[in-house]
Amino acid sequence: SQKIEQNSEALNIQEGKTATLTCNYTNYSPAYLQWYRQDPGRGPVFLLLIRENEKEKRKERLKVTFDTTLKQSLFHITASQPADSATYLCALDMGSNYQLIWGAGTKLIIKP
Amino acid sequence: KAGVTQTPRYLIKTRGQQVTLSCSPISGHRSVSWYQQTPGQGLQFLFEYFSETQRNKGNFPGRFSGRQFSNSRSEMNVSTLELGDSALYLCASSSRDTTDTQYFGPGTRLTVL
């Protein structure tokens, strides 16, 4: 079955630097891959979606890449700010069974 | 547009009891998914409903059930509660399916004593 790996350890980044989070998957490449942000005690909030035929997607300070050869997606936050501190989740959609498969998330801490 | 609402927000139950959680999706959204979230485990998929039909179900015991009404509101029920059922239960709505943006509610924090 499809499995997703996100760095379980918290990622500490200095304010102003670029934060890079990793999402690795096994087996088959998903049709879509989504990234969400979750703050403590709240539900996840959608950030970006990237399709299997797209290499890169950008939205303001956010950038997502999708490498089907490496079976990996990278999520970048440039010019990071303390307000970017949160847990970031990736989710895979295989495109056929109305179910997203979720990673456990990586906690990002941006230090002033 | 009002967001996804979930009730109640917090719930404390004892082992053996049953519980019903409610989710009201964004107006116009017909797909509702339910997830269980525990620390370090990520979101575990429970089930997905679309127009009152369950289209997929995760690997949870039969104690977990759900339904969707004609107005797209959804409920999930957990019978014979166990300590391990303590978790944050999240519902998400989207217009059609998982290829669309999922909009999550704030969740219901269930504690089983």
gemmi code that builds the backbone of each chain (N, CA, C; Angstrom):
import gemmi

chains = {
    "A": [
        ("SER", (0.845, -1.188, 0.000), (0.000, 0.000, 0.000), (0.887, 1.247, 0.000)),
        ("GLN", (0.297, 2.332, -0.451), (1.040, 3.584, -0.544), (1.383, 4.107, 0.847)),
        ("LYS", (2.625, 4.542, 1.034), (3.043, 5.126, 2.298), (3.708, 6.461, 2.038)),
        ("ILE", (3.571, 7.365, 2.990), (4.143, 8.697, 2.877), (5.058, 8.944, 4.074)),
        ("GLU", (6.179, 9.548, 3.794), (7.128, 9.870, 4.869), (7.420, 11.357, 4.858)),
        ("GLN", (7.177, 11.966, 6.008), (7.585, 13.341, 6.221), (8.503, 13.345, 7.429)),
        ("ASN", (9.455, 14.263, 7.454), (10.390, 14.333, 8.559), (9.637, 14.528, 9.863)),
        ("SER", (9.757, 13.540, 10.746), (9.005, 13.603, 12.001), (9.619, 14.575, 12.996)),
        ("GLU", (10.886, 14.919, 12.789), (11.528, 15.858, 13.698), (11.174, 17.284, 13.285)),
        ("ALA", (11.094, 18.140, 14.282), (10.788, 19.535, 14.001), (11.941, 20.176, 13.232)),
        ("LEU", (11.584, 21.091, 12.359), (12.568, 21.805, 11.563), (12.677, 23.231, 12.081)),
        ("ASN", (13.858, 23.585, 12.548), (14.100, 24.924, 13.085), (14.851, 25.759, 12.045)),
        ("ILE", (14.260, 26.909, 11.689), (14.824, 27.767, 10.665), (14.893, 29.193, 11.195)),
        ("GLN", (15.948, 29.877, 10.829), (16.094, 31.277, 11.211), (15.204, 32.144, 10.331)),
        ("GLU", (14.577, 33.122, 10.936), (13.719, 34.050, 10.190), (14.474, 34.633, 9.008)),
        ("GLY", (13.789, 34.697, 7.869), (14.383, 35.256, 6.671), (14.994, 34.213, 5.746)),
        ("LYS", (15.279, 33.039, 6.290), (15.850, 31.960, 5.478), (14.751, 31.188, 4.770)),
        ("THR", (15.159, 30.310, 3.863), (14.212, 29.448, 3.165), (14.055, 28.132, 3.920)),
        ("ALA", (12.813, 27.778, 4.174), (12.507, 26.502, 4.814), (12.133, 25.503, 3.733)),
        ("THR", (12.680, 24.304, 3.808), (12.376, 23.255, 2.829), (11.906, 22.011, 3.557)),
        ("LEU", (10.692, 21.579, 3.231), (10.115, 20.393, 3.830), (9.993, 19.313, 2.766)),
        ("THR", (10.126, 18.054, 3.211), (10.161, 16.936, 2.287), (8.981, 15.996, 2.491)),
        ("CYS", (8.484, 15.490, 1.386), (7.412, 14.500, 1.408), (7.828, 13.388, 0.450)),
        ("ASN", (8.117, 12.214, 0.991), (8.505, 11.065, 0.173), (7.395, 10.024, 0.170)),
        ("TYR", (7.188, 9.391, -0.953), (6.163, 8.361, -1.034), (6.731, 7.099, -1.669)),
        ("THR", (6.061, 6.010, -1.401), (6.499, 4.729, -1.964), (5.532, 4.340, -3.070)),
        ("ASN", (5.874, 3.321, -3.775), (5.009, 2.731, -4.789), (4.621, 3.718, -5.886)),
        ("TYR", (3.364, 3.760, -6.176), (2.909, 4.462, -7.371), (2.870, 5.970, -7.203)),
        ("SER", (3.112, 6.682, -8.294), (3.031, 8.137, -8.251), (1.579, 8.576, -8.198)),
        ("PRO", (1.282, 9.518, -7.326), (-0.097, 9.997, -7.223), (-0.467, 10.891, -8.398)),
        ("ALA", (-1.752, 11.005, -8.614), (-2.231, 11.900, -9.658), (-2.064, 13.355, -9.206)),
        ("TYR", (-2.257, 13.582, -7.923), (-2.143, 14.910, -7.339), (-1.454, 14.807, -5.998)),
        ("LEU", (-0.820, 15.884, -5.628), (-0.204, 15.958, -4.309), (-0.564, 17.332, -3.750)),
        ("GLN", (-1.037, 17.344, -2.519), (-1.474, 18.590, -1.904), (-0.666, 18.874, -0.639)),
        ("TRP", (-0.494, 20.136, -0.347), (0.172, 20.561, 0.885), (-0.799, 21.401, 1.710)),
        ("TYR", (-0.801, 21.134, 3.005), (-1.672, 21.836, 3.946), (-0.869, 22.328, 5.129)),
        ("ARG", (-1.404, 23.345, 5.757), (-0.826, 23.869, 6.991), (-1.813, 23.624, 8.121)),
        ("GLN", (-1.281, 23.182, 9.278), (-2.159, 22.990, 10.425), (-1.564, 23.672, 11.658)),
        ("ASP", (-2.371, 24.511, 12.263), (-1.994, 25.157, 13.517), (-2.590, 24.367, 14.674)),
        ("PRO", (-1.981, 24.458, 15.862), (-2.461, 23.670, 17.014), (-3.935, 23.889, 17.279)),
        ("GLY", (-4.668, 22.795, 17.438), (-6.087, 22.863, 17.766), (-6.997, 23.263, 16.627)),
        ("ARG", (-6.448, 23.301, 15.435), (-7.252, 23.690, 14.267), (-7.174, 22.636, 13.168)),
        ("GLY", (-8.121, 22.716, 12.232), (-8.070, 21.828, 11.094), (-7.048, 22.307, 10.071)),
        ("PRO", (-6.552, 21.404, 9.237), (-5.595, 21.801, 8.193), (-6.203, 22.801, 7.215)),
        ("VAL", (-5.331, 23.640, 6.662), (-5.735, 24.629, 5.676), (-4.957, 24.384, 4.399)),
        ("PHE", (-5.659, 24.319, 3.281), (-5.047, 24.044, 1.987), (-4.088, 25.143, 1.586)),
        ("LEU", (-2.924, 24.725, 1.028), (-1.931, 25.681, 0.538), (-1.740, 25.564, -0.972)),
        ("LEU", (-1.316, 24.406, -1.433), (-1.007, 24.231, -2.845), (-1.324, 22.815, -3.284)),
        ("LEU", (-1.664, 22.690, -4.573), (-1.870, 21.396, -5.203), (-0.981, 21.324, -6.426)),
        ("ILE", (-0.327, 20.184, -6.627), (0.510, 19.997, -7.806), (0.140, 18.673, -8.453)),
        ("ARG", (0.034, 18.681, -9.776), (-0.343, 17.487, -10.520), (0.894, 16.717, -10.959)),
        ("GLU", (0.706, 15.487, -11.317), (1.847, 14.616, -11.649), (2.597, 15.095, -12.879)),
        ("ASN", (1.930, 15.841, -13.751), (2.619, 16.323, -14.953), (3.203, 17.726, -14.760)),
        ("GLU", (3.155, 18.233, -13.549), (3.735, 19.540, -13.233), (5.009, 19.352, -12.419)),
        ("LYS", (6.017, 20.111, -12.748), (7.273, 20.018, -12.018), (7.316, 20.955, -10.822)),
        ("GLU", (6.632, 22.090, -10.983), (6.747, 23.129, -9.967), (5.476, 23.964, -9.919)),
        ("LYS", (5.145, 24.449, -8.733), (3.998, 25.325, -8.549), (4.385, 26.387, -7.530)),
        ("ARG", (3.951, 27.622, -7.799), (4.299, 28.709, -6.885), (3.066, 29.488, -6.458)),
        ("LYS", (3.145, 30.022, -5.244), (2.101, 30.901, -4.744), (2.751, 31.820, -3.720)),
        ("GLU", (2.930, 33.048, -4.097), (3.573, 34.052, -3.235), (4.925, 33.509, -2.764)),
        ("ARG", (5.119, 33.337, -1.451), (6.414, 32.868, -0.947), (6.532, 31.337, -0.911)),
        ("LEU", (5.541, 30.668, -1.415), (5.518, 29.221, -1.370), (5.863, 28.629, -2.728)),
        ("LYS", (6.589, 27.499, -2.693), (6.903, 26.782, -3.926), (6.875, 25.291, -3.635)),
        ("VAL", (6.244, 24.549, -4.527), (6.193, 23.100, -4.398), (6.789, 22.487, -5.655)),
        ("THR", (7.615, 21.464, -5.474), (8.132, 20.708, -6.604), (7.691, 19.254, -6.476)),
        ("PHE", (7.652, 18.587, -7.599), (7.154, 17.211, -7.645), (8.075, 16.424, -8.562)),
        ("ASP", (8.824, 15.474, -8.021), (9.756, 14.670, -8.796), (9.294, 13.219, -8.745)),
        ("THR", (8.656, 12.761, -9.825), (8.112, 11.400, -9.831), (9.218, 10.350, -9.922)),
        ("THR", (10.399, 10.736, -10.387), (11.517, 9.790, -10.441), (12.038, 9.507, -9.038)),
        ("LEU", (12.202, 10.561, -8.256), (12.647, 10.425, -6.873), (11.505, 10.057, -5.932)),
        ("LYS", (10.263, 10.147, -6.417), (9.067, 9.912, -5.590), (9.098, 10.867, -4.399)),
        ("GLN", (9.197, 12.142, -4.740), (9.392, 13.132, -3.695), (8.784, 14.465, -4.089)),
        ("SER", (8.234, 15.144, -3.087), (7.797, 16.519, -3.261), (8.516, 17.364, -2.222)),
        ("LEU", (8.962, 18.521, -2.650), (9.590, 19.479, -1.740), (8.704, 20.707, -1.637)),
        ("PHE", (8.601, 21.218, -0.424), (7.787, 22.398, -0.141), (8.713, 23.468, 0.431)),
        ("HIS", (8.782, 24.601, -0.251), (9.685, 25.668, 0.137), (8.901, 26.887, 0.600)),
        ("ILE", (9.376, 27.494, 1.674), (8.865, 28.803, 2.098), (10.059, 29.755, 2.085)),
        ("THR", (10.023, 30.736, 1.211), (11.124, 31.694, 1.148), (10.846, 32.865, 2.092)),
        ("ALA", (11.916, 33.545, 2.492), (11.807, 34.688, 3.405), (10.906, 34.337, 4.583)),
        ("SER", (11.223, 33.241, 5.258), (10.336, 32.709, 6.304), (10.143, 33.712, 7.446)),
        ("GLN", (8.968, 33.610, 8.061), (8.583, 34.502, 9.154), (8.110, 33.664, 10.328)),
        ("PRO", (8.214, 34.190, 11.542), (7.712, 33.435, 12.701), (6.255, 32.988, 12.520)),
        ("ALA", (5.450, 33.775, 11.802), (4.048, 33.406, 11.577), (3.909, 32.169, 10.698)),
        ("ASP", (4.984, 31.749, 10.053), (4.948, 30.530, 9.243), (5.099, 29.280, 10.104)),
        ("SER", (5.385, 29.460, 11.367), (5.540, 28.317, 12.279), (4.218, 27.563, 12.371)),
        ("ALA", (4.263, 26.276, 12.068), (3.060, 25.430, 12.052), (3.505, 24.024, 11.672)),
        ("THR", (2.552, 23.123, 11.606), (2.813, 21.784, 11.078), (2.331, 21.739, 9.638)),
        ("TYR", (3.159, 21.210, 8.771), (2.832, 21.141, 7.350), (2.635, 19.684, 6.943)),
        ("LEU", (1.517, 19.453, 6.306), (1.109, 18.106, 5.922), (1.094, 17.974, 4.414)),
        ("CYS", (1.537, 16.835, 3.916), (1.338, 16.551, 2.498), (0.320, 15.424, 2.382)),
        ("ALA", (-0.402, 15.451, 1.303), (-1.451, 14.470, 1.076), (-1.431, 14.038, -0.380)),
        ("LEU", (-1.558, 12.729, -0.597), (-1.524, 12.177, -1.938), (-2.908, 11.730, -2.376)),
        ("ASP", (-3.204, 11.994, -3.602), (-4.462, 11.563, -4.183), (-4.122, 10.675, -5.364)),
        ("MET", (-4.504, 9.400, -5.280), (-4.204, 8.479, -6.356), (-5.148, 8.648, -7.535)),
        ("GLY", (-6.182, 9.460, -7.321), (-7.044, 9.837, -8.430), (-8.210, 8.920, -8.692)),
        ("SER", (-8.394, 7.898, -7.859), (-9.445, 6.959, -8.241), (-10.329, 6.471, -7.107)),
        ("ASN", (-9.988, 6.745, -5.874), (-10.790, 6.121, -4.813), (-11.286, 7.097, -3.757)),
        ("TYR", (-11.382, 8.378, -4.119), (-12.001, 9.358, -3.234), (-11.374, 9.368, -1.850)),
        ("GLN", (-10.075, 9.180, -1.811), (-9.397, 9.144, -0.526), (-8.023, 9.782, -0.660)),
        ("LEU", (-7.724, 10.700, 0.249), (-6.389, 11.261, 0.327), (-5.577, 10.462, 1.345)),
        ("ILE", (-4.313, 10.219, 1.025), (-3.400, 9.542, 1.948), (-2.475, 10.612, 2.506)),
        ("TRP", (-2.413, 10.685, 3.852), (-1.743, 11.803, 4.504), (-0.427, 11.404, 5.157)),
        ("GLY", (0.530, 12.309, 5.081), (1.736, 12.171, 5.873), (1.454, 12.625, 7.297)),
        ("ALA", (2.364, 12.293, 8.207), (2.180, 12.646, 9.616), (2.486, 14.118, 9.885)),
        ("GLY", (3.112, 14.784, 8.929), (3.381, 16.207, 9.074), (4.758, 16.507, 9.635)),
        ("THR", (5.266, 17.673, 9.280), (6.523, 18.174, 9.823), (6.244, 19.493, 10.522)),
        ("LYS", (6.726, 19.589, 11.777), (6.552, 20.826, 12.519), (7.674, 21.790, 12.153)),
        ("LEU", (7.294, 22.955, 11.697), (8.249, 23.986, 11.303), (8.254, 25.091, 12.356)),
        ("ILE", (9.446, 25.443, 12.825), (9.592, 26.522, 13.804), (10.523, 27.573, 13.213)),
        ("ILE", (9.995, 28.768, 13.067), (10.791, 29.875, 12.531), (11.202, 30.764, 13.713)),
        ("LYS", (12.472, 30.874, 13.931), (12.975, 31.635, 15.069), (13.329, 33.063, 14.649)),
        ("PRO", (12.917, 34.057, 15.472), (13.211, 35.461, 15.135), (14.715, 35.739, 15.191)),
    ],
    "B": [
        ("LYS", (-18.903, 33.136, 2.563), (-19.413, 31.789, 2.789), (-18.983, 31.296, 4.150)),
        ("ALA", (-19.922, 30.687, 4.860), (-19.564, 30.130, 6.157), (-18.673, 28.915, 5.930)),
        ("GLY", (-17.754, 28.696, 6.876), (-16.850, 27.568, 6.756), (-17.491, 26.290, 7.235)),
        ("VAL", (-16.691, 25.237, 7.304), (-17.155, 23.948, 7.804), (-17.313, 24.041, 9.328)),
        ("THR", (-18.433, 23.594, 9.803), (-18.646, 23.619, 11.245), (-18.773, 22.195, 11.767)),
        ("GLN", (-18.262, 21.999, 12.969), (-18.345, 20.704, 13.621), (-18.855, 20.896, 15.046)),
        ("THR", (-19.739, 20.014, 15.441), (-20.245, 20.049, 16.807), (-20.295, 18.648, 17.381)),
        ("PRO", (-20.046, 18.507, 18.682), (-19.519, 19.557, 19.565), (-18.022, 19.751, 19.341)),
        ("ARG", (-17.435, 20.730, 19.923), (-15.996, 20.947, 19.792), (-15.216, 20.051, 20.740)),
        ("TYR", (-15.771, 19.825, 21.898), (-15.109, 18.984, 22.891), (-16.127, 18.014, 23.476)),
        ("LEU", (-15.621, 16.823, 23.787), (-16.504, 15.776, 24.286), (-15.708, 14.859, 25.196)),
        ("ILE", (-16.275, 14.546, 26.332), (-15.655, 13.582, 27.238), (-16.640, 12.454, 27.468)),
        ("LYS", (-16.195, 11.244, 27.211), (-17.047, 10.063, 27.360), (-16.288, 8.999, 28.145)),
        ("THR", (-16.999, 7.993, 28.576), (-16.354, 6.875, 29.262), (-16.401, 5.641, 28.368)),
        ("ARG", (-15.532, 4.719, 28.642), (-15.462, 3.484, 27.854), (-16.822, 2.798, 27.794)),
        ("GLY", (-17.141, 2.269, 26.629), (-18.394, 1.565, 26.466), (-19.539, 2.429, 25.968)),
        ("GLN", (-19.399, 3.745, 26.138), (-20.469, 4.631, 25.659), (-20.371, 4.787, 24.145)),
        ("GLN", (-21.357, 5.466, 23.584), (-21.308, 5.769, 22.160), (-21.379, 7.284, 21.988)),
        ("VAL", (-20.951, 7.742, 20.806), (-20.907, 9.178, 20.576), (-21.288, 9.460, 19.120)),
        ("THR", (-21.929, 10.588, 18.913), (-22.279, 11.044, 17.564), (-21.705, 12.432, 17.354)),
        ("LEU", (-20.957, 12.586, 16.279), (-20.350, 13.865, 15.933), (-21.008, 14.388, 14.660)),
        ("SER", (-21.121, 15.701, 14.574), (-21.810, 16.300, 13.444), (-20.897, 17.232, 12.659)),
        ("CYS", (-21.139, 17.288, 11.357), (-20.349, 18.132, 10.465), (-21.271, 18.787, 9.455)),
        ("SER", (-21.200, 20.111, 9.361), (-21.948, 20.840, 8.348), (-20.961, 21.401, 7.327)),
        ("PRO", (-21.032, 20.955, 6.086), (-20.052, 21.391, 5.083), (-20.343, 22.798, 4.593)),
        ("ILE", (-19.426, 23.303, 3.806), (-19.624, 24.585, 3.151), (-20.811, 24.458, 2.204)),
        ("SER", (-21.627, 25.490, 2.151), (-22.799, 25.465, 1.304), (-22.421, 25.146, -0.138)),
        ("GLY", (-23.110, 24.156, -0.708), (-22.834, 23.767, -2.088), (-21.875, 22.597, -2.215)),
        ("HIS", (-21.150, 22.303, -1.139), (-20.237, 21.155, -1.164), (-21.015, 19.871, -0.917)),
        ("ARG", (-20.732, 18.870, -1.736), (-21.468, 17.622, -1.613), (-20.608, 16.464, -1.097)),
        ("SER", (-19.292, 16.662, -1.049), (-18.390, 15.617, -0.561), (-17.947, 15.944, 0.850)),
        ("VAL", (-18.083, 14.974, 1.730), (-17.633, 15.127, 3.118), (-16.764, 13.930, 3.485)),
        ("SER", (-15.576, 14.215, 3.987), (-14.661, 13.163, 4.449), (-14.446, 13.310, 5.945)),
        ("TRP", (-14.237, 12.202, 6.609), (-13.964, 12.191, 8.050), (-12.585, 11.597, 8.296)),
        ("TYR", (-11.877, 12.193, 9.272), (-10.546, 11.736, 9.630), (-10.402, 11.663, 11.147)),
        ("GLN", (-9.541, 10.749, 11.564), (-9.117, 10.678, 12.955), (-7.657, 11.123, 13.012)),
        ("GLN", (-7.358, 12.034, 13.928), (-5.983, 12.505, 14.066), (-5.502, 12.302, 15.492)),
        ("THR", (-4.416, 11.575, 15.628), (-3.771, 11.393, 16.928), (-2.335, 11.876, 16.812)),
        ("PRO", (-1.720, 12.266, 17.918), (-0.353, 12.813, 17.864), (0.613, 11.870, 17.156)),
        ("GLY", (1.318, 12.394, 16.182), (2.321, 11.610, 15.487), (1.789, 10.634, 14.460)),
        ("GLN", (0.477, 10.537, 14.326), (-0.112, 9.558, 13.396), (-0.654, 10.178, 12.130)),
        ("GLY", (-0.720, 11.471, 12.097), (-1.286, 12.072, 10.904), (-2.786, 11.844, 10.843)),
        ("LEU", (-3.343, 12.143, 9.699), (-4.777, 11.997, 9.515), (-5.073, 10.596, 8.986)),
        ("GLN", (-5.887, 9.876, 9.721), (-6.302, 8.547, 9.293), (-7.713, 8.650, 8.711)),
        ("PHE", (-7.849, 8.198, 7.487), (-9.118, 8.320, 6.769), (-10.158, 7.369, 7.333)),
        ("LEU", (-11.324, 7.906, 7.615), (-12.431, 7.088, 8.127), (-13.388, 6.723, 6.994)),
        ("PHE", (-14.024, 7.720, 6.403), (-14.906, 7.493, 5.254), (-15.185, 8.788, 4.531)),
        ("GLU", (-15.724, 8.622, 3.317), (-16.086, 9.760, 2.480), (-17.496, 9.559, 1.947)),
        ("TYR", (-18.280, 10.626, 1.976), (-19.649, 10.588, 1.485), (-19.843, 11.625, 0.390)),
        ("PHE", (-20.686, 11.263, -0.535), (-21.056, 12.192, -1.606), (-22.522, 11.942, -1.927)),
        ("SER", (-23.306, 12.981, -1.842), (-24.747, 12.864, -2.128), (-25.354, 11.655, -1.426)),
        ("GLU", (-25.086, 11.557, -0.154), (-25.670, 10.550, 0.742), (-25.127, 9.140, 0.550)),
        ("THR", (-24.141, 8.972, -0.325), (-23.569, 7.650, -0.587), (-22.137, 7.587, -0.070)),
        ("GLN", (-21.821, 6.517, 0.628), (-20.443, 6.315, 1.070), (-19.639, 5.786, -0.106)),
        ("ARG", (-18.638, 6.533, -0.533), (-17.854, 6.126, -1.694), (-16.584, 5.381, -1.301)),
        ("ASN", (-16.124, 5.585, -0.078), (-14.925, 4.876, 0.351), (-14.890, 4.827, 1.870)),
        ("LYS", (-14.220, 3.822, 2.375), (-14.132, 3.621, 3.816), (-12.707, 3.221, 4.160)),
        ("GLY", (-12.188, 3.764, 5.252), (-10.845, 3.424, 5.694), (-10.832, 2.153, 6.524)),
        ("ASN", (-9.658, 1.818, 7.031), (-9.483, 0.587, 7.802), (-9.773, 0.784, 9.274)),
        ("PHE", (-10.994, 1.019, 9.568), (-11.437, 1.163, 10.951), (-12.480, 0.091, 11.243)),
        ("PRO", (-12.579, -0.310, 12.519), (-13.578, -1.334, 12.868), (-14.997, -0.841, 12.640)),
        ("GLY", (-15.910, -1.812, 12.618), (-17.310, -1.491, 12.352), (-17.956, -0.608, 13.400)),
        ("ARG", (-17.269, -0.382, 14.517), (-17.802, 0.520, 15.550), (-17.893, 1.965, 15.028)),
        ("PHE", (-17.155, 2.232, 13.991), (-17.155, 3.564, 13.386), (-18.103, 3.551, 12.189)),
        ("SER", (-19.072, 4.409, 12.215), (-20.015, 4.469, 11.111), (-20.359, 5.921, 10.834)),
        ("GLY", (-20.956, 6.136, 9.691), (-21.307, 7.504, 9.341), (-22.511, 7.530, 8.435)),
        ("ARG", (-22.970, 8.734, 8.165), (-24.028, 8.905, 7.189), (-24.047, 10.349, 6.733)),
        ("GLN", (-24.702, 10.563, 5.616), (-24.844, 11.919, 5.101), (-26.304, 12.150, 4.758)),
        ("PHE", (-26.755, 13.323, 5.043), (-28.148, 13.675, 4.806), (-28.305, 14.402, 3.474)),
        ("SER", (-29.541, 14.608, 3.081), (-29.801, 15.219, 1.772), (-29.287, 16.655, 1.679)),
        ("ASN", (-29.109, 17.306, 2.819), (-28.565, 18.679, 2.789), (-27.034, 18.669, 2.910)),
        ("SER", (-26.420, 17.512, 2.740), (-24.974, 17.274, 2.786), (-24.377, 17.264, 4.190)),
        ("ARG", (-25.152, 17.599, 5.181), (-24.643, 17.476, 6.558), (-24.324, 16.014, 6.831)),
        ("SER", (-23.304, 15.804, 7.637), (-22.878, 14.429, 7.891), (-22.713, 14.192, 9.383)),
        ("GLU", (-22.901, 12.975, 9.764), (-22.663, 12.558, 11.147), (-21.783, 11.316, 11.137)),
        ("MET", (-20.978, 11.191, 12.180), (-20.282, 9.934, 12.386), (-20.581, 9.457, 13.801)),
        ("ASN", (-20.640, 8.172, 13.934), (-20.983, 7.553, 15.201), (-19.891, 6.555, 15.587)),
        ("VAL", (-19.541, 6.563, 16.836), (-18.617, 5.565, 17.363), (-19.321, 4.872, 18.516)),
        ("SER", (-19.493, 3.576, 18.400), (-20.154, 2.821, 19.462), (-19.108, 2.118, 20.316)),
        ("THR", (-19.505, 1.739, 21.495), (-18.646, 0.998, 22.418), (-17.247, 1.618, 22.463)),
        ("LEU", (-17.179, 2.825, 22.929), (-15.929, 3.579, 22.931), (-14.814, 2.865, 23.698)),
        ("GLU", (-13.610, 3.003, 23.133), (-12.410, 2.471, 23.776), (-11.463, 3.636, 24.066)),
        ("LEU", (-10.523, 3.404, 24.992), (-9.583, 4.466, 25.340), (-8.832, 4.973, 24.107)),
        ("GLY", (-8.509, 4.058, 23.205), (-7.755, 4.405, 22.001), (-8.523, 5.253, 21.008)),
        ("ASP", (-9.792, 5.457, 21.252), (-10.586, 6.302, 20.356), (-10.405, 7.780, 20.668)),
        ("SER", (-9.701, 8.077, 21.745), (-9.428, 9.474, 22.080), (-8.599, 10.097, 20.964)),
        ("ALA", (-9.102, 11.169, 20.392), (-8.442, 11.766, 19.229), (-9.174, 13.039, 18.841)),
        ("LEU", (-8.588, 13.718, 17.864), (-9.261, 14.839, 17.212), (-9.928, 14.289, 15.957)),
        ("TYR", (-11.210, 14.492, 15.848), (-11.947, 14.016, 14.675), (-12.254, 15.221, 13.782)),
        ("LEU", (-11.764, 15.125, 12.569), (-11.892, 16.225, 11.618), (-12.797, 15.831, 10.466)),
        ("CYS", (-13.597, 16.765, 10.018), (-14.308, 16.533, 8.778), (-13.860, 17.590, 7.774)),
        ("ALA", (-13.913, 17.218, 6.524), (-13.503, 18.112, 5.447), (-14.550, 18.045, 4.355)),
        ("SER", (-14.843, 19.180, 3.758), (-15.793, 19.171, 2.654), (-15.111, 19.685, 1.381)),
        ("SER", (-15.603, 19.224, 0.261), (-15.151, 19.718, -1.027), (-16.316, 19.656, -1.986)),
        ("SER", (-16.149, 20.298, -3.132), (-17.295, 20.384, -4.039), (-17.613, 19.049, -4.690)),
        ("ARG", (-16.587, 18.280, -5.060), (-16.834, 17.015, -5.727), (-16.093, 15.844, -5.105)),
        ("ASP", (-14.777, 15.917, -5.081), (-13.995, 14.782, -4.596), (-12.626, 15.246, -4.127)),
        ("THR", (-11.742, 14.310, -3.939), (-10.455, 14.622, -3.307), (-9.510, 15.382, -4.224)),
        ("THR", (-9.883, 15.557, -5.498), (-9.027, 16.364, -6.359), (-9.278, 17.839, -6.127)),
        ("ASP", (-10.362, 18.122, -5.439), (-10.672, 19.506, -5.108), (-10.074, 19.861, -3.748)),
        ("THR", (-9.927, 21.137, -3.524), (-9.440, 21.601, -2.235), (-10.334, 21.089, -1.121)),
        ("GLN", (-9.713, 20.551, -0.095), (-10.444, 20.089, 1.079), (-10.514, 21.241, 2.091)),
        ("TYR", (-11.703, 21.540, 2.557), (-11.896, 22.573, 3.577), (-12.253, 21.873, 4.876)),
        ("PHE", (-11.398, 22.082, 5.857), (-11.570, 21.381, 7.123), (-12.322, 22.212, 8.158)),
        ("GLY", (-13.048, 21.499, 9.003), (-13.638, 22.123, 10.168), (-12.620, 22.169, 11.300)),
        ("PRO", (-12.990, 22.754, 12.436), (-12.057, 22.884, 13.556), (-11.834, 21.579, 14.301)),
        ("GLY", (-12.688, 20.586, 14.043), (-12.515, 19.304, 14.695), (-13.304, 19.166, 15.992)),
        ("THR", (-13.521, 17.933, 16.372), (-14.107, 17.600, 17.674), (-13.061, 16.833, 18.457)),
        ("ARG", (-12.712, 17.355, 19.623), (-11.738, 16.693, 20.492), (-12.482, 15.730, 21.394)),
        ("LEU", (-12.302, 14.425, 21.162), (-12.967, 13.384, 21.942), (-11.978, 12.785, 22.936)),
        ("THR", (-12.359, 12.777, 24.174), (-11.555, 12.149, 25.225), (-12.376, 11.018, 25.824)),
        ("VAL", (-11.808, 9.817, 25.831), (-12.475, 8.659, 26.407), (-11.766, 8.274, 27.694)),
        ("LEU", (-12.523, 8.275, 28.776), (-11.934, 7.960, 30.090), (-12.271, 6.540, 30.532)),
    ],
}
model = gemmi.Model(1)
for chain_id, residues in chains.items():
    chain = gemmi.Chain(chain_id)
    for i, (resn, *xyz) in enumerate(residues, 1):
        res = gemmi.Residue()
        res.name, res.seqid = resn, gemmi.SeqId(i, " ")
        for name, pos in zip(("N", "CA", "C"), xyz):
            atom = gemmi.Atom()
            atom.name, atom.element = name, gemmi.Element(name[0])
            atom.pos, atom.b_iso = gemmi.Position(*pos), 0.0
            res.add_atom(atom)
        chain.add_residue(res)
    model.add_chain(chain)
structure = gemmi.Structure()
structure.add_model(model)
structure.setup_entities()
